[in-house]
Amino acid sequence: NLFGKSHNALAPADVRVAQALADAATIGIIQQRTVQEANVLSDQLQTALDSRIVIEQAKGIYAERANVDMTVAWQALRNHSRNHNMRLRDVATAYIGGELELDIG
């Protein structure tokens, strides 16, 4: 028993085997944690990219309709987001879907 208080010490070969098993378990745990963290990061990056695409589409639509540049379109979306306590992606999605009208001009 590795954790017992027995007076019978383990043979050096048994200690090496136990240490090798502990090392292998540690490596497995670290690798799994690394994979999980990479998956979380990948999901977060994909969500950010998807949001950015929707926002850029909404900016383009607004800029065309209002005959303004992209900076003004960005400001209109951002202002609505702030004034109505909505996420920018939600504003953009609603605007693209025709569920939200933004003041033009």
C-alpha positions in Angstrom: 0.0 0.0 0.0 1.5 3.3 -1.1 -0.3 5.3 1.5 -0.2 3.0 4.5 2.1 3.4 7.5 3.3 -0.1 7.2 6.9 -0.8 8.3 7.3 -2.9 5.2 8.8 -0.5 2.7 8.1 -1.0 -0.9 10.9 -2.4 -3.1 12.7 0.3 -5.2 11.3 -1.3 -8.4 7.7 -1.0 -7.0 8.3 2.6 -6.1 9.5 3.3 -9.7 6.4 1.6 -11.1 4.1 3.6 -8.8 5.9 6.9 -9.8 5.6 6.0 -13.5 1.9 5.4 -13.1 1.5 8.7 -11.2 3.4 10.5 -13.9 1.3 9.0 -16.6 -1.9 10.0 -14.8 -0.6 13.5 -14.4 0.2 13.8 -18.1 -3.2 12.5 -19.0 -5.0 15.0 -16.8 -2.9 17.9 -18.1 -3.5 16.9 -21.7 -7.2 16.7 -21.2 -7.3 20.1 -19.5 -5.3 21.6 -22.4 -7.7 20.1 -25.0 -10.7 21.4 -23.0 -9.2 24.9 -22.8 -8.4 24.9 -26.5 -12.0 23.9 -27.3 -13.4 26.7 -25.1 -11.1 29.2 -26.8 -12.1 27.9 -30.2 -15.8 28.3 -29.4 -15.2 31.8 -28.0 -13.3 32.8 -31.2 -16.0 31.4 -33.4 -18.7 33.2 -31.6 -16.7 36.5 -31.8 -16.2 35.9 -35.6 -19.9 35.1 -36.1 -20.8 38.3 -34.2 -18.4 40.4 -36.2 -19.9 39.1 -39.5 -23.4 40.0 -38.4 -22.3 43.4 -37.2 -20.4 44.1 -40.5 -23.5 43.1 -42.5 -25.7 45.4 -40.5 -23.2 48.3 -40.9 -23.2 47.7 -44.7 -27.0 47.7 -44.9 -27.3 50.8 -42.8 -24.6 52.6 -44.7 -26.3 51.9 -48.0 -29.8 52.9 -46.8 -28.7 56.0 -45.1 -26.0 56.9 -47.7 -23.4 57.3 -45.1 -19.9 55.8 -44.5 -19.2 52.8 -42.4 -18.0 54.8 -39.4 -21.4 56.6 -39.2 -23.2 53.2 -39.6 -21.1 51.8 -36.8 -22.0 54.7 -34.6 -25.7 54.3 -35.3 -25.6 50.6 -34.3 -23.4 51.3 -31.3 -25.6 54.2 -30.1 -28.8 52.1 -30.3 -27.0 49.3 -28.5 -26.0 51.6 -25.6 -29.2 53.5 -25.5 -31.4 50.4 -25.3 -29.0 48.3 -23.2 -28.8 45.6 -26.0 -25.8 43.6 -27.1 -24.4 45.0 -30.4 -24.9 41.6 -32.0 -28.5 41.5 -31.1 -29.1 45.0 -32.5 -27.4 44.0 -35.7 -29.3 40.7 -36.0 -32.6 42.5 -35.4 -31.8 45.3 -37.9 -30.8 42.8 -40.6 -34.0 40.8 -39.9 -36.2 43.8 -40.2 -37.3 43.6 -36.6 -35.6 46.8 -35.7 -35.6 50.2 -37.3 -32.7 52.6 -36.8 -33.0 56.3 -37.3 -31.4 57.2 -40.6 -29.6 60.4 -41.0 
